[in-house]
Amino acid sequence: MLLKLAWRNIWRNRHRSLITMSAIGSAVLLAIVTVSLQQGVFDNLVKNLVSLYTGYVQVHGKGYWEEQTLENSFSINDTVCQTVLQTPGVRHITLRLESFALASSGDKTRGCLVVGIDPVAEDTITHLSSKISAGRMLQPTDEAALVAQGLTAKLGLQLADTLVLLTQGYFGSTAAMKVVIGGVLHFGSPELNDRIAYVPLALAQHWLDAAGRATSLVVGLERAQNLPAVAGALKKAMPGDLETLTWKEMMPEITQHIEADTAGMYIMLGVLYLVISFGIFSTLLMMLAERQREFGMLNALGMPLHAIARVVFAETIFLTLCGCLLGIALSYPVVWYLTRHPIELGGDMADIYERFGFEAIFPAIIKAKIFTDQAITVLLIGLLLAVYPIIRVLRLKAVEAMRK
């Protein structure tokens, strides 16, 4: 009976209730879309800069990440590879031999990163074949290269042209190699798109005079959520001359960017919820001011103050809950659309993002937790604000209230 009474009381002043619900719904809508966009952008960033190159976990020779030279490479050990592969949560592994080199064609030269890979194993982790815009995927015995689109453009090269690579080998001697461009890659990250080339691992080892050596062992996970457990297990299992690093440890600037941006978003959401709190509270104040006589008469007729307080509490929850449901109903199609049609930046803004190595698109992401978190937050605000009218009702004096 009390719930039915509370529901009917809401619609006694239809316009005020609808305005309050609309304000709450708009706040929930804005909060959900903001969080969905932010997490979508971060997931896209991690996908481009982590999944497509560094992987979630890497095993290196001690000190390699601080000084990325061939001297800090390690000898490929089948026991180590099997230990990593058998760690719970690990799906695939791949070995790489990386070296910075000078790429040239005619009178044009550019610095680049040359990565020796096992094409089959590499594709299982980074899905490299999906980034080929021209040509074909490498085979382990090929004497060819996959070259990023931006690098080929700067060198004026095309598919099937010859690329010259020059660097220093493992023993300090000059290492020079000519390879045919067997495929052209396109990455979402401008940083990768302008400076990377892949060759088969055996060819890279021969070119660099580093037979049986690798600079990194990249680990592919069954699920991204397994990262802490896998990293902890590998750090304990690896011998002393090898180190295990997660992508957060290898790229702390990305983690710092995510943390700073998340903090800014929480500040904005806090201001938004503060505004909505004032909206809900003003509705409660007007309701109390208009219904003092009504509450006094109900109490005089025998309705206990705690029953009146429960009705007022239920009214607040109904208002807040209806606003939350309205916000969720409005936000889902918006978020769904943004997942299918990400916001694409253009002009100077796109150039700024690409200069910092970020893809200039804003995709959203659909997660049930995002919707429920915002709704629960607003409901908690409603519960907190409902304390004031409850206290006022419990302190009510029937005679004084009826005189008002």
Backbone torsions as a table, in degrees:
resi	resn	phi	psi	omega
1	MET	NA	-41.6	-179.4
2	LEU	-65.3	-39.0	178.4
3	LEU	-66.1	-41.7	178.1
4	LYS	-63.0	-40.7	178.6
5	LEU	-64.2	-41.5	179.2
6	ALA	-63.7	-42.4	-179.8
7	TRP	-63.1	-41.8	179.7
8	ARG	-69.2	-34.5	179.5
9	ASN	-63.0	-35.0	179.8
10	ILE	-58.0	-40.7	-173.2
11	TRP	-91.0	7.5	172.6
12	ARG	-67.4	-37.2	174.1
13	ASN	-116.3	81.2	-170.8
14	ARG	-59.6	-44.6	-175.7
15	HIS	-63.4	-45.1	-179.5
16	ARG	-63.6	-42.3	-180.0
17	SER	-64.8	-42.2	179.5
18	LEU	-65.2	-39.1	178.4
19	ILE	-63.8	-43.4	179.3
20	THR	-63.9	-45.1	178.5
21	MET	-62.3	-40.3	179.9
22	SER	-64.5	-39.5	178.7
23	ALA	-65.1	-43.6	177.9
24	ILE	-64.7	-44.4	178.9
25	GLY	-61.1	-39.7	179.0
26	SER	-65.1	-39.9	178.6
27	ALA	-64.6	-44.0	179.0
28	VAL	-64.4	-41.3	177.4
29	LEU	-58.5	-50.7	-178.4
30	LEU	-63.8	-40.9	-179.6
31	ALA	-64.7	-45.0	-178.6
32	ILE	-65.1	-44.8	-179.7
33	VAL	-64.2	-40.9	-180.0
34	THR	-62.7	-48.8	-178.9
35	VAL	-66.6	-39.7	179.4
36	SER	-63.1	-42.7	178.3
37	LEU	-64.8	-44.4	-177.6
38	GLN	-63.1	-47.8	180.0
39	GLN	-66.7	-33.8	176.3
40	GLY	-64.5	-41.5	178.0
41	VAL	-64.6	-42.2	179.9
42	PHE	-66.6	-41.9	177.9
43	ASP	-62.3	-39.5	178.2
44	ASN	-66.2	-38.7	178.1
45	LEU	-63.7	-46.8	179.5
46	VAL	-63.8	-39.6	179.7
47	LYS	-62.1	-42.7	-177.7
48	ASN	-73.5	-45.3	-172.6
49	LEU	-93.6	-17.9	-177.2
50	VAL	-109.4	-61.2	-175.2
51	SER	-63.9	-31.8	-175.5
52	LEU	-87.5	-6.7	176.2
53	TYR	-144.2	-68.6	-171.3
54	THR	-68.3	-26.6	-171.1
55	GLY	76.8	171.8	-179.5
56	TYR	-81.7	-29.0	178.6
57	VAL	-140.2	142.4	174.4
58	GLN	-134.1	146.3	172.6
59	VAL	-110.6	126.8	-178.2
60	HIS	-126.1	168.8	164.6
61	GLY	-67.5	151.5	-177.1
62	LYS	-57.6	125.0	176.5
63	GLY	85.5	0.4	-176.6
64	TYR	-64.8	-40.9	-174.4
65	TRP	-66.6	-30.8	177.7
66	GLU	-76.3	-35.2	179.7
67	GLU	-134.0	94.7	-171.6
68	GLN	-84.8	80.1	178.3
69	THR	-126.0	162.1	179.6
70	LEU	-64.7	-25.5	178.8
71	GLU	-61.5	-25.7	-179.7
72	ASN	-96.9	15.4	175.1
73	SER	-74.7	172.9	-179.7
74	PHE	-130.2	157.5	178.7
75	SER	-78.6	132.1	-177.9
76	ILE	-66.3	125.8	-175.4
77	ASN	-123.8	120.6	-178.7
78	ASP	-61.9	-33.2	-179.8
79	THR	-65.3	-43.1	178.4
80	VAL	-63.6	-44.2	-179.7
81	CYS	-60.2	-42.9	-179.8
82	GLN	-68.8	-36.4	177.5
83	THR	-61.8	-44.2	179.6
84	VAL	-66.0	-44.4	-175.7
85	LEU	-65.9	-29.0	-178.2
86	GLN	-89.9	-0.5	178.0
87	THR	-69.8	130.7	179.6
88	PRO	-56.8	132.9	-179.7
89	GLY	98.4	-11.2	179.8
90	VAL	-93.1	129.8	-180.0
91	ARG	-100.7	-48.9	-176.9
92	HIS	-139.8	161.3	170.4
93	ILE	-136.4	157.6	174.5
94	THR	-149.8	145.9	179.5
95	LEU	-99.6	146.3	177.3
96	ARG	-134.7	149.6	170.9
97	LEU	-124.8	110.8	-171.4
98	GLU	-112.7	144.3	177.3
99	SER	-155.6	138.4	173.3
100	PHE	-78.7	138.8	-174.6
101	ALA	-145.1	168.6	174.9
102	LEU	-101.4	118.1	178.7
103	ALA	-99.2	135.6	-177.2
104	SER	-141.7	156.3	173.8
105	SER	-154.0	114.3	-176.3
106	GLY	64.3	-125.7	-180.0
107	ASP	-98.6	11.8	-179.9
108	LYS	-105.8	134.3	178.0
109	THR	-134.2	150.1	177.7
110	ARG	-149.1	143.7	172.3
111	GLY	-76.1	143.5	-179.4
112	CYS	-152.6	168.8	174.5
113	LEU	-106.4	120.9	178.2
114	VAL	-102.4	127.4	-175.7
115	VAL	-119.6	119.2	172.6
116	GLY	-84.4	126.8	-173.5
117	ILE	-133.4	157.6	163.9
118	ASP	-88.1	106.3	-171.1
119	PRO	-54.6	-39.9	-177.1
120	VAL	-68.8	-49.7	-178.8
121	ALA	-65.8	-39.1	-179.8
122	GLU	-62.6	-39.5	-177.5
123	ASP	-68.2	-28.9	179.3
124	THR	-69.8	-25.0	-177.8
125	ILE	-97.2	-49.8	-173.5
126	THR	-103.8	-4.3	-179.1
127	HIS	52.1	48.8	-175.6
128	LEU	-61.6	-33.4	-177.6
129	SER	-63.1	-26.5	-179.6
130	SER	-71.8	-13.4	-179.4
131	LYS	-96.6	2.2	-179.8
132	ILE	-77.5	119.0	179.1
133	SER	-97.0	-18.0	177.2
134	ALA	-155.1	145.8	-179.5
135	GLY	88.7	-152.7	-175.9
136	ARG	-140.2	169.3	178.7
137	MET	-71.8	149.1	179.1
138	LEU	-68.6	154.8	168.3
139	GLN	-111.0	151.5	-175.3
140	PRO	-55.7	-28.0	-176.4
141	THR	-99.3	3.5	-179.1
142	ASP	-67.3	150.9	168.7
143	GLU	-112.3	63.3	-176.1
144	ALA	-144.2	174.8	-176.6
145	ALA	-135.9	150.0	166.7
146	LEU	-100.7	122.6	-173.5
147	VAL	-120.5	137.5	179.6
148	ALA	-64.6	145.8	-174.5
149	GLN	-58.7	-41.8	-179.6
150	GLY	-64.5	-36.9	180.0
151	LEU	-69.0	-41.1	178.2
152	THR	-64.5	-36.8	179.7
153	ALA	-65.4	-41.0	-178.9
154	LYS	-69.0	-29.2	179.3
155	LEU	-92.8	-5.1	-179.6
156	GLY	68.6	34.7	-177.8
157	LEU	-108.1	160.6	176.8
158	GLN	-134.7	177.1	177.9
159	LEU	-56.5	137.1	179.4
160	ALA	77.0	0.2	173.2
161	ASP	-76.8	167.6	-178.9
162	THR	-99.2	133.6	178.7
163	LEU	-114.0	132.9	178.2
164	VAL	-103.5	129.5	-179.7
165	LEU	-119.6	132.4	-176.4
166	LEU	-134.2	128.2	178.2
167	THR	-158.0	-167.6	177.6
168	GLN	-106.2	132.0	-178.2
169	GLY	-77.3	-179.9	-175.5
170	TYR	-62.5	-36.1	-178.4
171	PHE	-94.9	12.3	175.7
172	GLY	93.0	-6.9	179.6
173	SER	-81.2	160.8	178.3
174	THR	-70.4	133.5	179.2
175	ALA	-116.9	117.6	-179.6
176	ALA	-124.6	145.5	-177.8
177	MET	-154.5	142.1	171.7
178	LYS	-112.0	128.4	179.0
179	VAL	-132.5	152.0	175.7
180	VAL	-86.2	140.1	176.2
181	ILE	-77.4	106.2	-178.0
182	GLY	-89.8	-13.9	179.5
183	GLY	-164.9	152.3	178.8
184	VAL	-115.0	132.0	-177.0
185	LEU	-105.8	147.8	172.3
186	HIS	-127.2	119.7	178.7
187	PHE	-106.7	150.7	174.3
188	GLY	-69.6	-29.6	179.1
189	SER	-83.7	119.4	178.5
190	PRO	-59.2	-32.3	-179.1
191	GLU	-62.0	-44.1	177.0
192	LEU	-71.9	-36.1	-173.8
193	ASN	-67.6	-19.4	-174.8
194	ASP	-104.8	-1.6	-169.4
195	ARG	-148.9	15.1	-173.0
196	ILE	-125.5	145.5	175.2
197	ALA	-141.9	144.4	-179.8
198	TYR	-116.5	140.0	172.9
199	VAL	-134.8	159.4	177.0
200	PRO	-59.6	146.4	-175.2
201	LEU	-59.1	-43.3	-179.5
202	ALA	-61.9	-39.2	178.4
203	LEU	-66.1	-40.9	179.3
204	ALA	-65.5	-40.5	179.3
205	GLN	-64.7	-38.9	177.6
206	HIS	-67.9	-43.3	-179.1
207	TRP	-62.5	-41.5	-176.0
208	LEU	-93.0	2.2	-178.9
209	ASP	56.6	44.0	-176.8
210	ALA	-128.1	57.8	-177.9
211	ALA	-61.3	134.1	177.0
212	GLY	70.8	18.1	-177.6
213	ARG	-120.6	158.3	177.4
214	ALA	-147.4	156.0	177.6
215	THR	-97.8	-23.0	-179.7
216	SER	-154.6	149.7	172.5
217	LEU	-116.6	112.5	-174.6
218	VAL	-93.7	134.0	-174.9
219	VAL	-109.3	127.3	173.7
220	GLY	-99.2	131.5	-175.3
221	LEU	-96.4	153.8	172.8
222	GLU	-67.0	-40.8	176.3
223	ARG	-143.8	145.5	179.8
224	ALA	-61.1	-28.3	-179.9
225	GLN	-66.3	-16.2	-179.9
226	ASN	-80.0	-3.1	-172.1
227	LEU	-53.5	-52.8	-177.4
228	PRO	-60.4	-42.9	-177.6
229	ALA	-66.7	-44.0	-178.8
230	VAL	-65.8	-45.6	-179.6
231	ALA	-61.2	-42.3	178.5
232	GLY	-63.0	-42.0	-179.6
233	ALA	-66.0	-41.4	-178.4
234	LEU	-69.1	-36.7	179.4
235	LYS	-63.5	-31.9	177.5
236	LYS	-78.7	-32.7	-172.3
237	ALA	-86.6	-24.7	-174.8
238	MET	-74.6	145.0	177.2
239	PRO	-65.9	168.3	-172.8
240	GLY	-64.4	-24.1	-178.4
241	ASP	-86.7	2.8	178.1
242	LEU	-121.3	149.7	177.6
243	GLU	-127.0	148.2	179.3
244	THR	-112.3	127.6	-179.0
245	LEU	-129.2	138.4	172.4
246	THR	-86.6	168.4	-179.8
247	TRP	-64.3	-28.7	178.5
248	LYS	-68.8	-32.9	177.5
249	GLU	-78.0	-32.1	179.1
250	MET	-77.5	-29.8	-176.9
251	MET	-130.0	67.5	-176.4
252	PRO	-65.0	-25.0	180.0
253	GLU	-65.1	-31.5	177.1
254	ILE	-69.0	-43.0	177.7
255	THR	-61.5	-42.4	179.7
256	GLN	-64.6	-39.2	178.2
257	HIS	-63.1	-44.2	-180.0
258	ILE	-63.3	-44.1	-179.1
259	GLU	-64.4	-42.6	-179.3
260	ALA	-65.9	-42.9	-179.4
261	ASP	-66.9	-37.2	178.1
262	THR	-65.2	-41.1	178.2
263	ALA	-62.1	-41.4	177.5
264	GLY	-63.2	-38.0	179.1
265	MET	-65.8	-40.9	179.9
266	TYR	-64.4	-35.5	176.8
267	ILE	-63.9	-43.6	179.5
268	MET	-64.2	-42.5	178.1
269	LEU	-65.6	-35.7	177.5
270	GLY	-61.4	-43.1	177.1
271	VAL	-63.8	-41.6	179.5
272	LEU	-61.2	-46.3	-179.8
273	TYR	-67.8	-31.3	176.9
274	LEU	-64.1	-42.4	177.8
275	VAL	-62.4	-43.9	179.5
276	ILE	-65.6	-35.4	178.1
277	SER	-60.3	-42.6	177.8
278	PHE	-63.9	-36.5	178.5
279	GLY	-64.0	-46.1	178.9
280	ILE	-65.5	-42.1	-177.1
281	PHE	-65.3	-39.2	178.7
282	SER	-64.3	-36.4	176.3
283	THR	-63.3	-42.4	179.1
284	LEU	-65.2	-39.9	179.1
285	LEU	-63.1	-44.5	179.0
286	MET	-64.1	-38.8	178.9
287	MET	-63.0	-43.3	179.0
288	LEU	-65.3	-42.0	-178.2
289	ALA	-65.5	-38.2	-176.1
290	GLU	-77.5	-23.2	-169.6
291	ARG	-114.6	18.3	178.5
292	GLN	-59.0	-46.6	-179.6
293	ARG	-62.9	-41.0	179.2
294	GLU	-61.0	-45.9	179.5
295	PHE	-62.6	-41.1	179.2
296	GLY	-62.4	-42.4	179.6
297	MET	-66.3	-40.8	178.6
298	LEU	-61.5	-42.8	179.0
299	ASN	-66.0	-39.8	179.9
300	ALA	-66.2	-30.5	-179.9
301	LEU	-82.1	-2.6	174.2
302	GLY	115.7	0.0	178.3
303	MET	-81.0	120.9	-177.8
304	PRO	-62.6	151.7	-180.0
305	LEU	-62.5	-35.4	-179.9
306	HIS	-66.9	-29.3	176.4
307	ALA	-70.8	-41.5	176.6
308	ILE	-62.1	-41.5	179.6
309	ALA	-62.4	-38.2	178.6
310	ARG	-65.8	-36.1	177.5
311	VAL	-64.5	-46.4	179.7
312	VAL	-62.4	-40.5	177.8
313	PHE	-61.7	-44.5	-179.9
314	ALA	-63.5	-38.0	177.5
315	GLU	-60.6	-44.0	179.2
316	THR	-61.9	-43.9	-179.5
317	ILE	-66.2	-41.8	178.4
318	PHE	-60.2	-44.6	178.8
319	LEU	-59.9	-48.1	-177.3
320	THR	-67.2	-43.3	-178.3
321	LEU	-64.4	-42.8	178.3
322	CYS	-62.4	-40.2	177.0
323	GLY	-63.8	-40.4	178.5
324	CYS	-64.2	-45.2	179.4
325	LEU	-63.1	-38.2	176.7
326	LEU	-63.2	-43.2	179.4
327	GLY	-63.2	-41.7	178.5
328	ILE	-64.8	-43.9	-179.7
329	ALA	-61.9	-37.3	-179.9
330	LEU	-77.6	-32.7	-173.5
331	SER	-78.9	-31.2	-175.2
332	TYR	-59.0	-49.9	179.1
333	PRO	-63.3	-31.5	178.4
334	VAL	-66.4	-47.6	-179.6
335	VAL	-65.2	-41.5	178.6
336	TRP	-59.2	-42.7	179.8
337	TYR	-63.7	-40.8	-177.9
338	LEU	-71.6	-23.0	173.7
339	THR	-72.8	-33.7	179.8
340	ARG	-84.9	-30.3	-177.7
341	HIS	-130.7	80.6	-177.6
342	PRO	-61.3	152.9	175.7
343	ILE	-71.3	124.2	-179.9
344	GLU	-108.0	124.3	178.0
345	LEU	-85.4	152.6	179.1
346	GLY	-137.5	174.1	174.9
347	GLY	67.5	-143.9	-176.5
348	ASP	-64.0	-35.8	-179.6
349	MET	-62.8	-41.0	177.3
350	ALA	-64.5	-39.3	178.4
351	ASP	-62.4	-39.1	179.5
352	ILE	-63.9	-45.8	-179.7
353	TYR	-63.3	-43.5	-178.0
354	GLU	-68.7	-30.6	177.9
355	ARG	-63.8	-31.4	178.3
356	PHE	-91.5	6.0	175.7
357	GLY	86.6	15.6	-179.2
358	PHE	-107.1	142.1	174.9
359	GLU	-72.2	132.5	-171.1
360	ALA	-84.7	54.1	174.2
361	ILE	-134.3	151.2	179.6
362	PHE	-119.3	87.2	175.3
363	PRO	-85.0	150.8	174.4
364	ALA	-97.3	171.9	178.7
365	ILE	-138.4	138.9	179.4
366	ILE	-99.6	114.4	175.2
367	LYS	-135.7	132.0	-179.3
368	ALA	-59.6	-33.4	-177.9
369	LYS	-62.1	-35.5	179.7
370	ILE	-63.1	-44.1	-179.0
371	PHE	-67.3	-46.4	-176.3
372	THR	-69.1	-37.0	-179.0
373	ASP	-61.1	-44.5	-178.7
374	GLN	-68.1	-40.6	178.9
375	ALA	-63.9	-42.9	179.9
376	ILE	-64.9	-38.2	178.6
377	THR	-60.6	-46.1	-179.5
378	VAL	-67.4	-37.8	177.2
379	LEU	-62.6	-40.2	177.8
380	LEU	-64.0	-38.2	176.0
381	ILE	-61.6	-43.2	177.9
382	GLY	-61.4	-42.0	178.3
383	LEU	-62.3	-41.8	-179.6
384	LEU	-65.3	-43.4	-179.2
385	LEU	-69.5	-25.3	-178.8
386	ALA	-69.7	-14.2	-179.6
387	VAL	-64.1	-39.1	-176.3
388	TYR	-62.5	-52.8	179.0
389	PRO	-62.5	-31.0	177.5
390	ILE	-63.3	-45.2	178.9
391	ILE	-61.8	-42.7	179.6
392	ARG	-61.6	-42.1	-179.0
393	VAL	-68.4	-41.6	-178.8
394	LEU	-66.2	-24.0	178.0
395	ARG	-92.9	4.8	-175.3
396	LEU	-66.3	139.6	172.3
397	LYS	-112.2	118.2	-170.1
398	ALA	-56.7	-45.6	-176.6
399	VAL	-64.2	-46.1	179.9
400	GLU	-65.2	-39.6	180.0
401	ALA	-64.1	-40.0	-179.8
402	MET	-69.0	-31.0	176.7
403	ARG	-65.8	-29.6	179.3
404	LYS	-74.4	NA	NA
